[in-house]
Amino acid sequence: MKTPFGVCIAICGLFFILDSASTKKDVSAKSDLNLLVLTVASEKNDGFKRFIDSANLNGLKTKVLGVDKPWQGGNMNSVGGGYKLNLYLEALEPYKNNDNLAVLLTDAYDVVLLANSSTILNAFTEFDSSIVISTENSCWPDRKLADKYPTVDLNGYRFINSGGIIGYASQLYKLLSEKPIKNLGDDQLHLTNLYLDTDLREKLNIKLDNYAKLFQNVYLAEDDIKLKLVNKSYVLENINFNTQPAVIHGNGLSKITFNSYTNYIPNKWSPESGCKTCYDNNLDLSTLKEENYPKVLLSIIVDKPTPFFDEFLDKIENIDYPKSRLCLSITTLVDYHKEHVDKFISKIGDKYNASFVFHKTAEESIHARHFSFSLCTSKLCDFLFYIENEAHLDNPQTLKILIQRNKKIIAPMLTRPFKAWSNFWGALSKEGFYARSFDYMDIVNYNKTGIWNVPYISSCYLMKGTILENKYTRPSYKEDNLDYDMAFSKSLREKGVFMYIDNQYTYGHLIDSESFDITLKNPEVYQIFENRYDWEQRYIHPEYMENFNPDKKPAEPCPDVFWFPILTEQFCQEFIEIMENFGQWSDGTNNDTRLRTGYEAVPTRDIHMNQVGLEKHWLEFLRSYVQPIQKKAFIGYTHDPPRSLMNFVVKYNPLGQASLRPHHDSSTYTINIALNSPGKDYQGGGCHFLRYKCKVTDLKVGWMLMHPGRLTHYHEGLEVTNGTRYIMISFVDP
């Protein structure tokens, strides 16, 4: 039977009116929609605090389930988590008939929220779905189910990730009550099976967020996402889909990458204002009397021979902190530094609250480090400040600053001067070794300053005593096939304890001990290449830079004979000791097998630099420290690098060679550095420039005479009448 046209119009019009009314009702419901965030956290660890901070920043109403209760969901490093779904189901019970409440179910420890409720709800309603589940590129935990998933265009993420779900409370309750799951069952597999039930999926109108409109799971998507600066703050953008997801989840093996992103988001760091949260929850020591300062165990581990160790100990003593609140423990694992340590302990006396010295073997390395934990807890210390002897704390305020940061564990950034080597890693390779993060060079070069969550720290760090008292947070230095430092950092990562590096100040630097040869006499003298900064601090004269003061003329004791401070007395003494330890002084005759010709026209009793392994070091000294002075003294002359075939220490005394006959040097210019003192170490001596009838006898240790070599400055070495005189000579640019 045919329906009359007019009746058809009337019926169609009625359907239109009803549909319009239904649409208006839905829109009205959406405008009244509220959002509740539900998460599960059995303990309030660092990841939990980060999650809550992000929720609070965005004004999100959040309810935490299972807090301070035993976790019953199994080992989440493999499968498990059914306990989480059961907690969600219980929490949704009061809302099971509520269609005006959207609930976001999300993990906590490895999640941050980047948007407010309005933005999240708008993104949710655009799906036109009752439930939206986050996705990833990995079909976990049952890969055999991959083919059962609907196909996805445009390289979208195809597979469920249970770390992020949003839906109407009533529909979520129906989903989670559809089938029971045991606490030890796998939550992701359970949700996968529910979703793959086509009838249930259509009945509850479940959709997947295949294009990261709301959720971004980081694992296997690292190349899809990047930080982007928007309105002077960073956001995380999916560059494949041109989206800015609101929920970021560091799932699976992506946690380290995720942690590095959360140094910037949400609203953590920007180029304009730098670190925005570095001073949150800081302690203020200035409000305390010294007797109320936190008690600190200063644990020094001397585990390898390192150059400039005396300076290291001086810097330990100079830490600006009340000694009455410091317990000092020094453990030496190498014989080379035992004498230094014992001398240091005798020097400091009873300055500290307590001091302990342990001399152990290298095999006890891990035990010694763990013992410092026990020592800290037994002494009821508030903090343990761990320092290895390669870490030089040039800033005496380091300990105070780190304490005020109020972190569970934090390290001052230390680098090898002029190198990218530091005491932290910004990322890890798949094998768990060093990898360079996208911001590593900016951090080590201080282009970006702040407090950074990193996956590895070493050499020097401050730990709160509370993490040592708790077996769930106490780190370990021991794991098979890993060095102690890697094991330490790995244990903290696995326990959910964040490690931070602070580069807001220059705290100090690291010594490079890899080529330190303790078989040499005074081996620090040989460290000009490996540890130039420390070499300069010990050996370059404190007045050296005055040589370049434009308002100061250099001393000129004789015409065109200039006099400059260049080396310290310590260098000169150690240099003499190296020569005497070698002991093979030439005999002062014309026959000299060390020279290519075998003949020395003006012989001295000397030792050449190449005989003691210092030739290349001395040439570098000439290039870096002598040549700049030469350019100022003899304007217009330069030869870069300076050449010198004759670099030697001369020894004058009455029992050997006491003087040197008049001669010209085979050089463009000559340097002559006094290594010891006239009147104190010897009598007589000096240099006589015959043409100018000018003598220089009142020499200063570490000062350098510089004069032309050929033609003009005919000179002689004056007689030493008593004692021994040592000088360092170089014939430059022969």
Stockholm file with secondary structure:
# STOCKHOLM 1.0

chainA/1-734         MKTPFGVCIAICGLFFILDSASTKKDVSAKSDLNLLVLTVASEKNDGFKRFIDSANLNGLKTKVLGVDKPWQGGNMNSVGGGYKLNLYLEALEPYKNNDNLAVLLTDAYDVVLLANSSTILNAFTEFDSSIVISTENSCWPDRKLADKYPTVDLNGYRFINSGGIIGYASQLYKLLSEKPIKNLGDDQLHLTNLYLDTDLREKLNIKLDNYAKLFQNVYLAEDDIKLKLVNKSYVLENINFNTQPAVIHGNGLSKITFNSYTNYIPNKWSPESGCKTCYDNNLDLSTLKEENYPKVLLSIIVDKPTPFFDEFLDKIENIDYPKSRLCLSITTLVDYHKEHVDKFISKIGDKYNASFVFHKTAEESIHARHFSFSLCTSKLCDFLFYIENEAHLDNPQTLKILIQRNKKIIAPMLTRPFKAWSNFWGALSKEGFYARSFDYMDIVNYNKTGIWNVPYISSCYLMKGTILENKYTRPSYKEDNLDYDMAFSKSLREKGVFMYIDNQYTYGHLIDSESFDITLKNPEVYQIFENRYDWEQRYIHPEYMENFNPDKKPAEPCPDVFWFPILTEQFCQEFIEIMENFGQWSDGTNNDTRLRTGYEAVPTRDIHMNQVGLEKHWLEFLRSYVQPIQKKAFIGYTHDPPRSLMNFVVKYNPLGQASLRPHHDSSTYTINIALNSPGKDYQGGGCHFLRYKCKVTDLKVGWMLMHPGRLTHYHEGLEVTNGTRYIMISFVDP
#=GR chainA/1-734 SS CCCCHHHHHHHHHHHHHHHHHHHHHHHHHHHTCEEEEEEECSSCCHHHHHHHHHHHHTTCCEEEESTTSCCCSCCTTSSCBHHHHHHHHHHHGGGTTCSSEEEEEECSTTEEECSCHHHHHHHHHTTCCSEEEEEESSCCSCGGGGGGSCCCSTTCCCEEEEEEEEEEHHHHHHHHHSSCCCTTSBHHHHHHHHHHCHHHHHHTTEEECTTCSSEEECTTCGGGEEEEEETTEEEEEETTTTBCCSEEECCGGGHHHHHHHTTTTTTTEETTTEESSTTTTCCCGGGSCGGGSCCEEEEEEECSCCTTHHHHHHHHHTCCSCGGGEEEEEEECSGGGHHHHHHHHHHHTTCSSEEEEEECCGGGHHHHHHHHHHHHHHTTCSEEEEEETTEECCCTTHHHHHHHHCCSEEEECCBCTTSSCBSEESEECTTSSEECCTTHHHHHTTSSCSEEEESEECSEEEEEHHHHHCTTTCCCSCCTTSCHHHHHHHHHHHTTCCEEEECSSCCCEECCCTTCCTTSSSGGGGCTTTTHHHHHHHHBCTTGGGGGCTTCCCEEEETTEEEEECBCHHHHHHHHHHHHHHCCCCCSSSBCTTSSSSBCSSCCSEEEGGGTTCHHHHHHHIIIIIHHHHHHHSTTCCCSSCCEEEEEEEEECTTSCCCEEEECCSSSEEEEEECSCBTTTEEECCEEEGGGTEEECSCCTTEEEEEECSSSCCEEECCEEEECEEEEEEEECC
#=GC SS_cons         CCCCHHHHHHHHHHHHHHHHHHHHHHHHHHHTCEEEEEEECSSCCHHHHHHHHHHHHTTCCEEEESTTSCCCSCCTTSSCBHHHHHHHHHHHGGGTTCSSEEEEEECSTTEEECSCHHHHHHHHHTTCCSEEEEEESSCCSCGGGGGGSCCCSTTCCCEEEEEEEEEEHHHHHHHHHSSCCCTTSBHHHHHHHHHHCHHHHHHTTEEECTTCSSEEECTTCGGGEEEEEETTEEEEEETTTTBCCSEEECCGGGHHHHHHHTTTTTTTEETTTEESSTTTTCCCGGGSCGGGSCCEEEEEEECSCCTTHHHHHHHHHTCCSCGGGEEEEEEECSGGGHHHHHHHHHHHTTCSSEEEEEECCGGGHHHHHHHHHHHHHHTTCSEEEEEETTEECCCTTHHHHHHHHCCSEEEECCBCTTSSCBSEESEECTTSSEECCTTHHHHHTTSSCSEEEESEECSEEEEEHHHHHCTTTCCCSCCTTSCHHHHHHHHHHHTTCCEEEECSSCCCEECCCTTCCTTSSSGGGGCTTTTHHHHHHHHBCTTGGGGGCTTCCCEEEETTEEEEECBCHHHHHHHHHHHHHHCCCCCSSSBCTTSSSSBCSSCCSEEEGGGTTCHHHHHHHIIIIIHHHHHHHSTTCCCSSCCEEEEEEEEECTTSCCCEEEECCSSSEEEEEECSCBTTTEEECCEEEGGGTEEECSCCTTEEEEEECSSSCCEEECCEEEECEEEEEEEECC
//
